[in-house]
Amino acid sequence: MLSRNPANVIRVGDHKGLLAEGYDADFVILDKENLEVQQTWISGKEYYNINK
C-alpha cells in the first residue's frame, strides 16, 4: 500500500496507486544492490530498458 494510500489522500486513487487494469501504470524497476534504474514504464508502456 505504499502507493495506494498517498494516491487516495490526494484524491487520484481512482486511476493511480495500483498496478491494475484501468489504472495509470507509471513505475521504475531498480537493481536491488546499487539502485540503478533497470526499466521505466509510463502509462503501461516500457520507455527504458537497460538491456535493450
PyRosetta script that sets phi, psi and omega in degrees:
from pyrosetta import init, pose_from_sequence

init()
pose = pose_from_sequence("MLSRNPANVIRVGDHKGLLAEGYDADFVILDKENLEVQQTWISGKEYYNINK")
pose.set_psi(1, 20.6)
pose.set_omega(1, -179.6)
pose.set_phi(2, -63.5)
pose.set_psi(2, -30.1)
pose.set_omega(2, 179.8)
pose.set_phi(3, -101.8)
pose.set_psi(3, -32.8)
pose.set_omega(3, -172.9)
pose.set_phi(4, -64.1)
pose.set_psi(4, -48.9)
pose.set_omega(4, -177.2)
pose.set_phi(5, -63.9)
pose.set_psi(5, -46.6)
pose.set_omega(5, 176.5)
pose.set_phi(6, -60.7)
pose.set_psi(6, -38.0)
pose.set_omega(6, 177.9)
pose.set_phi(7, -61.3)
pose.set_psi(7, -40.6)
pose.set_omega(7, 178.0)
pose.set_phi(8, -66.7)
pose.set_psi(8, -39.8)
pose.set_omega(8, -179.2)
pose.set_phi(9, -60.8)
pose.set_psi(9, -40.7)
pose.set_omega(9, -179.3)
pose.set_phi(10, -93.1)
pose.set_psi(10, 13.8)
pose.set_omega(10, 172.5)
pose.set_phi(11, 61.2)
pose.set_psi(11, 39.9)
pose.set_omega(11, 172.7)
pose.set_phi(12, -123.4)
pose.set_psi(12, 17.1)
pose.set_omega(12, -177.7)
pose.set_phi(13, -65.1)
pose.set_psi(13, -10.8)
pose.set_omega(13, 177.8)
pose.set_phi(14, -77.6)
pose.set_psi(14, -13.7)
pose.set_omega(14, 179.1)
pose.set_phi(15, -143.7)
pose.set_psi(15, 2.1)
pose.set_omega(15, 178.2)
pose.set_phi(16, -131.9)
pose.set_psi(16, 160.0)
pose.set_omega(16, 172.1)
pose.set_phi(17, 101.1)
pose.set_psi(17, -7.9)
pose.set_omega(17, 178.2)
pose.set_phi(18, -135.8)
pose.set_psi(18, 151.8)
pose.set_omega(18, 168.1)
pose.set_phi(19, -98.0)
pose.set_psi(19, 86.9)
pose.set_omega(19, -176.1)
pose.set_phi(20, -149.6)
pose.set_psi(20, 159.7)
pose.set_omega(20, 178.9)
pose.set_phi(21, -57.6)
pose.set_psi(21, 134.3)
pose.set_omega(21, 178.8)
pose.set_phi(22, 90.5)
pose.set_psi(22, -6.5)
pose.set_omega(22, 178.9)
pose.set_phi(23, -104.4)
pose.set_psi(23, 151.7)
pose.set_omega(23, 174.0)
pose.set_phi(24, -66.4)
pose.set_psi(24, 131.4)
pose.set_omega(24, -178.5)
pose.set_phi(25, -111.5)
pose.set_psi(25, 82.5)
pose.set_omega(25, 176.3)
pose.set_phi(26, -110.0)
pose.set_psi(26, 115.7)
pose.set_omega(26, 179.1)
pose.set_phi(27, -158.1)
pose.set_psi(27, 164.3)
pose.set_omega(27, -179.3)
pose.set_phi(28, -125.6)
pose.set_psi(28, 138.0)
pose.set_omega(28, 175.1)
pose.set_phi(29, -107.1)
pose.set_psi(29, 124.8)
pose.set_omega(29, -177.3)
pose.set_phi(30, -109.8)
pose.set_psi(30, 151.6)
pose.set_omega(30, 171.4)
pose.set_phi(31, -68.7)
pose.set_psi(31, 132.9)
pose.set_omega(31, -173.6)
pose.set_phi(32, -71.4)
pose.set_psi(32, -18.9)
pose.set_omega(32, -177.9)
pose.set_phi(33, -89.9)
pose.set_psi(33, -46.0)
pose.set_omega(33, -176.2)
pose.set_phi(34, -119.2)
pose.set_psi(34, 7.2)
pose.set_omega(34, 178.4)
pose.set_phi(35, 59.4)
pose.set_psi(35, 26.5)
pose.set_omega(35, 175.3)
pose.set_phi(36, -73.7)
pose.set_psi(36, 137.8)
pose.set_omega(36, 179.7)
pose.set_phi(37, -65.2)
pose.set_psi(37, 126.2)
pose.set_omega(37, 178.0)
pose.set_phi(38, -101.9)
pose.set_psi(38, -42.2)
pose.set_omega(38, 179.8)
pose.set_phi(39, -146.5)
pose.set_psi(39, 149.7)
pose.set_omega(39, 172.7)
pose.set_phi(40, -129.6)
pose.set_psi(40, 129.9)
pose.set_omega(40, 179.6)
pose.set_phi(41, -121.9)
pose.set_psi(41, 133.6)
pose.set_omega(41, 178.2)
pose.set_phi(42, -131.5)
pose.set_psi(42, 125.9)
pose.set_omega(42, -177.9)
pose.set_phi(43, 52.4)
pose.set_psi(43, 37.8)
pose.set_omega(43, 176.3)
pose.set_phi(44, 79.6)
pose.set_psi(44, 7.2)
pose.set_omega(44, 180.0)
pose.set_phi(45, -117.4)
pose.set_psi(45, 135.6)
pose.set_omega(45, 179.3)
pose.set_phi(46, -73.9)
pose.set_psi(46, 122.4)
pose.set_omega(46, 179.1)
pose.set_phi(47, -106.2)
pose.set_psi(47, -23.4)
pose.set_omega(47, 179.6)
pose.set_phi(48, -145.3)
pose.set_psi(48, 137.6)
pose.set_omega(48, 174.8)
pose.set_phi(49, -144.9)
pose.set_psi(49, 119.7)
pose.set_omega(49, -176.6)
pose.set_phi(50, -60.2)
pose.set_psi(50, -24.8)
pose.set_omega(50, -177.4)
pose.set_phi(51, -89.1)
pose.set_psi(51, -0.8)
pose.set_omega(51, -179.4)
pose.set_phi(52, -110.3)
pose.dump_pdb("model.pdb")
